[in-house]
Structures are given as C-alpha cells and as structure tokens.
Amino acid sequence: MKVQNVMSRSQYIKLILILGSLTALGPFSIDMYLPGFAGIAKDLNTTVANVSLTLSSYFIGISAGQLLYGPLLDRFGRKKPLFIGMLVYILASLGCVFVTDIDTFIGLRFIQAIGSCGATVASVSMVRDLFPVKDIPKVFSMLMLVVGLSPMLAPTIGGYITEDFGWHTVFFILMCMGILILIAALLGLPNTFVPDTTISLKPKPIVTGFISILKVPQFYTYAFAGAVAFSGLFTYVAASPIIFMDIYKVDAKTYGWIFAFMSLSFISASQLNSLLLRKFRSE
C-alpha cells in the first residue's frame, strides 16, 4: 500500500537529491573507473579487452538485479531491500580495492551491480509512491538531470584520481559514496510503502507476474525504445576506453574530459523531455 503526503518545497528538493543520488550510484560505478582501464590491465597482467568484461558483468548484474528486487521491494517494503543491496554494494566495492586478478574482478563487479541495482529500483519505486501520477514524468526528468551529471563528473574525477592515486582508490571512493548515500536514504527517506505480506516470493507467481506484463502490447514499445537507447549508450561506454586510450593514446585525465563533453547531450535531451511534457502527454 502506497503512502502519499503533501510535502513542502524543501522536502521535495531533499527527496529529489536523495533519490537522484540513489539512481546516480549505478552510472558512477560504470563511468568512474573507465579512465583506469589501461592501468588495471597492466596491474592485473591482462588486456584492456579483458578489463572491458568487467563492464559486461556489471551490465548483466544490473539486468538480473532488477528482476530480483521488484518482488522484494513489494514484499518487505522499500528500506530493508535497499539496505541489504547497499551493504552488498559497499562490501563488493571494498573487495575491488584489493583485487589481484581479472577473474575475481569480473565476479566482484557482478556482485557490485547486484547491490547497486537495489538503489536504482528502490528509487524508481519511491517516485511512484511519493508523487502523483501526473508529476512522475517531470520528477523523472529532474532525476535524469542529477543522473546526467554523473557521466560528466565521474570519468573526469576518475581520471584525476587514477593519474594521482591509482585506480584502486576509485573503488575506495565508490565504497565511501555508498556508505554516505545509504545513511542519507535511511535517515532522509520516509517509509513510503506498507509491506504486502500476501506477495509470494516463490518462482511460479513471480514468473506469472512477468508473463502478465509481456501480454501488454504497450510494454514492447517502451522496452524497445529503452533497449535501443541504452544499448547505444553502453556500447559507447564499453568501447570508448579502448578507442581513446589504446588507439588515440590519450591519458586518463583527457579521456575523462572527452567523456564529460559527450555527456552534455544526455543532460540536454532529458531537459528537452521536461519542456516537451508541458505541451504533450508522456505517452
């Protein structure tokens, strides 16, 4: 059962910032270590192509995690699964600080993604809990502004950290970010959803629920549009370290600035969406 209350402007801004931070954790985890690909390959005695598999394992973790957290967030409320997911993320990030071989690194990135996905799914669920339906597209556009800053800031910050302190430090900082965001979420977010104890966590009813969604024609429109957009984005994210740093031989700091410049289109498009929603329905 959802719980919605009338909120003040300060509460509104606080919620947007916390929910935006939860949503931005995933993109930061993807983008911040990209400038360190060459250094990671050297330290772990492998190739940059093998290091890019850590991105693939992260993306697989994101996909699997979304299927996992949906039923858990409905069954146990929003905060408990969020807390567990963030704890998994923090511990996996700590493991990445001390990793010594590429196979362990790939596995830890998968676990890190499973953890961070709890923050992403919980933030989307809380938007639906806290805001009226007509305001949800606008709220998501505002969240995208916060999220859109991460591809600009993360590689640039990551480039300087990698050059000055090494790539291990990037994951230590991600761990600290996870701790701070977890504290902010636990203290600043209300209990927006009363746990529904009637929801079963057995495989059959969960699969049946997903099948019911697959029967809705509009689902395919949204899924295809999202898939095309994100596949382009993730292809660029995965290939750009090899193209810029291996082929064009740019250093970590320069790569961070190139990536940040490319991210301007992401922010511009999300804000264009916000403007278009004033004249058109979200559909």
C-alpha positions as CSV (number, residue, x, y, z in Angstrom):
1,M,0.0,0.0,0.0
2,K,1.4,3.4,-1.0
3,V,1.7,6.3,1.4
4,Q,1.5,9.8,-0.1
5,N,1.6,13.1,1.8
6,V,1.6,16.8,0.9
7,M,5.2,17.9,1.1
8,S,6.9,21.3,1.4
9,R,9.4,22.6,-1.2
10,S,12.4,21.8,1.0
11,Q,11.1,18.2,1.5
12,Y,10.6,18.0,-2.3
13,I,14.2,19.1,-3.1
14,K,15.6,16.8,-0.4
15,L,13.7,13.8,-1.8
16,I,14.9,14.6,-5.4
17,L,18.5,14.9,-4.2
18,I,18.4,11.6,-2.3
19,L,16.5,9.7,-5.0
20,G,18.8,11.2,-7.6
21,S,21.9,10.0,-5.6
22,L,20.5,6.5,-5.4
23,T,19.9,6.5,-9.1
24,A,23.3,8.0,-9.9
25,L,25.2,5.4,-8.0
26,G,25.0,2.9,-10.9
27,P,26.2,5.4,-13.5
28,F,29.1,6.5,-11.2
29,S,30.0,2.8,-10.7
30,I,30.1,2.4,-14.5
31,D,31.9,5.6,-15.5
32,M,34.3,6.5,-12.8
33,Y,36.8,3.7,-13.3
34,L,36.9,3.9,-17.2
35,P,40.0,6.1,-17.3
36,G,41.8,3.4,-15.3
37,F,41.3,0.6,-17.9
38,A,44.9,0.8,-19.1
39,G,46.3,0.8,-15.5
40,I,44.0,-2.1,-14.5
41,A,45.1,-4.2,-17.5
42,K,48.8,-3.6,-16.6
43,D,48.4,-4.3,-12.8
44,L,46.3,-7.4,-13.4
45,N,48.5,-8.7,-16.2
46,T,45.7,-8.8,-18.8
47,T,44.4,-6.8,-21.8
48,V,42.1,-3.8,-21.9
49,A,39.6,-6.0,-23.8
50,N,39.5,-8.4,-20.8
51,V,39.1,-5.5,-18.4
52,S,36.0,-4.4,-20.5
53,L,34.5,-7.7,-19.5
54,T,34.1,-6.2,-16.0
55,L,31.6,-3.8,-17.7
56,S,29.8,-6.7,-19.3
57,S,29.5,-8.5,-15.9
58,Y,28.2,-5.2,-14.3
59,F,25.5,-4.9,-17.0
60,I,24.5,-8.5,-16.5
61,G,24.2,-7.8,-12.8
62,I,22.0,-4.8,-13.4
63,S,19.7,-6.8,-15.5
64,A,19.5,-9.7,-13.0
65,G,19.1,-7.4,-10.1
66,Q,16.1,-5.6,-11.5
67,L,14.2,-8.9,-11.7
68,L,15.3,-9.7,-8.1
69,Y,14.4,-6.5,-6.3
70,G,10.9,-5.9,-7.7
71,P,9.2,-8.6,-5.7
72,L,11.4,-8.0,-2.6
73,L,10.5,-4.3,-2.5
74,D,6.8,-5.1,-2.6
75,R,7.1,-7.9,-0.1
76,F,9.3,-6.3,2.5
77,G,8.8,-2.6,1.9
78,R,11.4,-0.2,0.4
79,K,14.0,0.3,3.0
80,K,15.0,-3.3,4.0
81,P,15.9,-4.5,0.5
82,L,17.6,-1.1,-0.2
83,F,19.7,-1.5,3.0
84,I,20.8,-5.1,2.0
85,G,21.5,-4.0,-1.6
86,M,23.6,-1.1,-0.5
87,L,25.5,-3.3,2.0
88,V,26.3,-5.7,-0.8
89,Y,27.5,-2.8,-2.9
90,I,29.7,-1.4,-0.2
91,L,31.4,-4.8,0.5
92,A,31.9,-5.6,-3.2
93,S,33.4,-2.1,-3.7
94,L,35.8,-2.8,-0.9
95,G,36.7,-6.1,-2.5
96,C,37.5,-4.3,-5.7
97,V,40.1,-2.2,-3.8
98,F,42.2,-5.3,-3.0
99,V,41.6,-7.3,-6.2
100,T,44.6,-9.0,-7.7
101,D,43.3,-11.0,-10.7
102,I,40.9,-10.2,-13.5
103,D,38.5,-13.2,-12.9
104,T,37.9,-12.1,-9.3
105,F,37.5,-8.5,-10.5
106,I,34.8,-9.6,-13.1
107,G,32.9,-11.5,-10.3
108,L,33.1,-8.6,-7.8
109,R,31.8,-6.2,-10.5
110,F,28.8,-8.5,-11.0
111,I,28.1,-8.6,-7.2
112,Q,28.6,-4.8,-7.0
113,A,26.0,-4.4,-9.8
114,I,23.5,-6.6,-7.9
115,G,24.0,-4.4,-4.9
116,S,23.7,-1.0,-6.7
117,C,20.6,-2.2,-8.5
118,G,18.7,-2.2,-5.2
119,A,19.3,1.6,-5.0
120,T,18.1,2.1,-8.6
121,V,15.0,0.0,-8.4
122,A,14.1,1.4,-4.9
123,S,14.4,5.0,-6.1
124,V,12.1,4.4,-9.1
125,S,9.6,2.6,-6.8
126,M,9.7,5.5,-4.3
127,V,9.0,8.1,-7.0
128,R,5.8,6.2,-7.7
129,D,5.0,6.1,-4.0
130,L,5.7,9.7,-3.2
131,F,4.4,11.7,-6.2
132,P,1.1,11.8,-8.0
133,V,1.0,10.1,-11.4
134,K,0.8,13.4,-13.4
135,D,4.0,14.6,-11.7
136,I,6.0,11.4,-12.3
137,P,7.4,12.2,-15.8
138,K,8.6,15.6,-14.5
139,V,10.2,14.1,-11.5
140,F,12.0,11.5,-13.6
141,S,13.3,14.3,-15.9
142,M,14.7,16.0,-12.8
143,L,16.3,12.8,-11.6
144,M,17.8,12.5,-15.1
145,L,19.4,15.9,-14.6
146,V,21.1,14.6,-11.4
147,V,21.9,11.3,-13.1
148,G,23.1,13.1,-16.2
149,L,25.8,14.9,-14.2
150,S,27.4,11.6,-13.3
151,P,28.7,10.7,-16.8
152,M,30.2,14.2,-16.9
153,L,31.7,14.2,-13.4
154,A,32.5,10.5,-12.9
155,P,35.1,10.0,-15.7
156,T,36.7,13.4,-15.1
157,I,37.0,12.8,-11.4
158,G,38.1,9.2,-12.0
159,G,40.8,10.4,-14.5
160,Y,42.4,12.7,-11.9
161,I,42.2,10.1,-9.2
162,T,43.6,7.4,-11.4
163,E,46.5,9.6,-12.5
164,D,47.4,10.8,-9.0
165,F,46.4,7.9,-6.7
166,G,45.8,4.8,-8.8
167,W,42.7,3.0,-9.9
168,H,42.2,1.2,-6.6
169,T,41.4,4.5,-5.0
170,V,38.4,4.9,-7.3
171,F,36.7,1.9,-5.8
172,F,37.5,3.1,-2.2
173,I,35.7,6.4,-3.1
174,L,32.8,4.4,-4.6
175,M,32.6,2.5,-1.3
176,C,32.5,5.8,0.7
177,M,29.8,7.1,-1.6
178,G,27.8,4.0,-1.0
179,I,28.1,4.5,2.8
180,L,27.1,8.2,2.6
181,I,24.1,7.5,0.3
182,L,22.9,4.6,2.5
183,I,23.0,6.9,5.6
184,A,21.1,9.7,3.7
185,A,18.5,7.2,2.4
186,L,17.9,5.6,5.8
187,L,17.6,9.0,7.6
188,G,16.0,11.1,4.9
189,L,13.5,8.9,3.1
190,P,10.1,8.2,4.6
191,N,8.6,4.7,4.8
192,T,6.6,5.1,1.5
193,F,5.2,1.6,1.2
194,V,3.5,-0.7,3.7
195,P,4.9,-4.2,3.1
196,D,2.4,-6.5,1.3
197,T,2.7,-9.9,3.1
198,T,0.4,-11.5,0.6
199,I,3.0,-11.3,-2.1
200,S,4.7,-14.7,-2.6
201,L,8.4,-15.0,-3.3
202,K,8.1,-18.4,-4.9
203,P,9.2,-18.6,-8.5
204,K,5.8,-19.6,-10.1
205,P,3.8,-16.4,-9.0
206,I,6.8,-14.2,-9.8
207,V,7.1,-15.7,-13.3
208,T,3.3,-15.4,-13.8
209,G,3.5,-11.7,-12.9
210,F,6.2,-11.1,-15.5
211,I,4.2,-13.1,-18.1
212,S,1.2,-10.8,-17.5
213,I,3.4,-7.8,-18.3
214,L,4.6,-9.4,-21.5
215,K,0.9,-9.7,-22.6
216,V,0.6,-5.9,-22.6
217,P,1.4,-4.5,-26.1
218,Q,2.5,-1.1,-24.8
219,F,5.3,-2.8,-22.8
220,Y,7.1,-3.7,-26.1
221,T,7.1,-0.1,-27.3
222,Y,8.7,1.1,-24.1
223,A,11.1,-1.8,-23.8
224,F,12.2,-1.5,-27.4
225,A,12.8,2.3,-27.1
226,G,14.7,1.9,-23.9
227,A,16.7,-1.0,-25.3
228,V,17.8,0.9,-28.4
229,A,18.7,4.0,-26.3
230,F,20.7,2.1,-23.6
231,S,22.4,-0.3,-26.0
232,G,23.8,2.7,-27.8
233,L,24.9,4.3,-24.6
234,F,26.5,1.1,-23.1
235,T,28.2,0.3,-26.4
236,Y,29.9,3.7,-26.3
237,V,30.8,3.3,-22.7
238,A,32.4,-0.1,-23.3
239,A,34.3,0.8,-26.5
240,S,35.4,4.3,-25.7
241,P,38.3,3.4,-23.3
242,I,39.8,1.2,-26.0
243,I,39.3,3.7,-28.8
244,F,40.5,6.8,-27.0
245,M,43.2,5.4,-24.7
246,D,44.6,2.5,-26.7
247,I,44.2,3.7,-30.3
248,Y,44.5,7.5,-29.8
249,K,46.8,7.2,-26.8
250,V,45.0,9.9,-24.7
251,D,45.8,9.9,-21.0
252,A,43.3,9.2,-18.2
253,K,42.6,12.9,-17.4
254,T,42.0,13.8,-21.1
255,Y,39.7,10.8,-21.5
256,G,37.6,12.0,-18.6
257,W,37.1,15.4,-20.2
258,I,36.2,13.8,-23.6
259,F,33.6,11.6,-21.9
260,A,32.2,14.6,-19.9
261,F,31.8,16.6,-23.1
262,M,29.9,13.7,-24.8
263,S,27.6,13.5,-21.8
264,L,26.2,17.0,-22.4
265,S,23.8,15.5,-25.0
266,F,22.4,13.2,-22.3
267,I,21.6,16.1,-20.0
268,S,20.2,18.3,-22.8
269,A,17.9,15.5,-24.0
270,S,16.5,14.9,-20.6
271,Q,15.7,18.5,-20.1
272,L,14.2,18.8,-23.5
273,N,11.9,16.0,-22.4
274,S,10.9,18.1,-19.4
275,L,10.0,21.0,-21.7
276,L,8.0,18.8,-24.2
277,L,6.0,17.4,-21.3
278,R,4.4,20.9,-20.8
279,K,2.8,20.5,-24.3
280,F,2.4,16.8,-24.7
281,R,1.4,13.8,-22.7
282,S,4.2,11.4,-21.6
283,E,2.7,8.7,-24.0
